[in-house]
Amino acid sequence: MRLHLEKRPQPSRRWTYLSPLLAVVITMLAGGALFALLGKNPVEAISTIFWEPLFGEFAFYYRPQLLIKGAPLILIAIGLSLGFRAGVWNIGAEGQYIVGALSGAGVALAFYPLDAWFVFPLMIMAGALGGWAWGMIPALLKLRFGTNEILVSLMLVYVAEQLLAAMALGPMKNPDGMGFPGSRNLQEYPAAHNADLIAGSGLHWGVVAATVAVILAYILLGRHVLGYQIRLSGEAPRAARFAGVSPGRLILFCLGASGALAGLAGMFEISGPAGQVSIDFNVGYGFTAIIVAFLGRLHPVGIALAGLLMALTYIGGEIAQGNLGLPAAAIQMFQGMLLFFLLAVDVLTNYRLRLAPRPETA
């Protein structure tokens, strides 16, 4: 007898919801084995990552960090999910995140030290516009020359990183910074600071934007004709063309929307938790958001929960590095396992395991 995969007549709804949970469990087991190989107590390491930020001695400090870390992941992942559902693969959200941050910071630094109410709204618009413009590059190249949006959007990440370094060392460099790279600290510029709306809560305008994005995406996908076109294009491209759906318009919308949301995430981050333009500003949120989007099943509510879970691994991982001496690379590998096992378990959504007799050999 041998195991083989048998195609299901239609995707299993049960496995659609079970596979993320199973992937998390398998990731914890595999991660525990990895930590054991590194000479650490696997139970202590896993409990530190998942328990300490929520219920540990200093949970009062770490819980607000869930919102701070989770908001940019959710914002970016919501934008990515629209494209992924339509079969438009934006892998360059990290670049759009960087350009949105630079655009928002550029507005703030241009008005410095003016203390006016309109500075922050202008930064929001600039951040969204910057991310949108960066997302339009692969969109327009795909429509005009038939290029692959995966490769173009990914390559543009490296261009954005070089642009970030150039800005930190050049035009945006703090003139009062004694020669050190990096811009002025926007946390010290009240008109441009994305501060907590309630002190110590972690609730800032980025969290509000992420919440609004989840609600609007839910309404769009479930109640609007554009959402129907997005779902139809991803599930049945030929049927979508027969129904009069314009692939070009969907590409422009999906890449533009995901770019704008990634740009907003970057703007809220650089005006809040990060505080300044620096060479090491970007921390991989644009790539991690891909894991969040798929872990959340490309559903807005699922993405919100997955974003908080991924934020938990960020915070718990930092605690584990400090308390247990786990290397940062091990934590990053642990996070990457989540997507790997999710994709592996996802096979059971479309296939079932069957026992079959081995074929006879002559």
Order of alpha helices (4+ residues) and beta strands (2+ residues): beta-alpha-alpha-alpha-alpha-alpha-alpha-alpha-alpha-alpha-alpha-alpha-alpha-alpha-alpha-alpha-beta
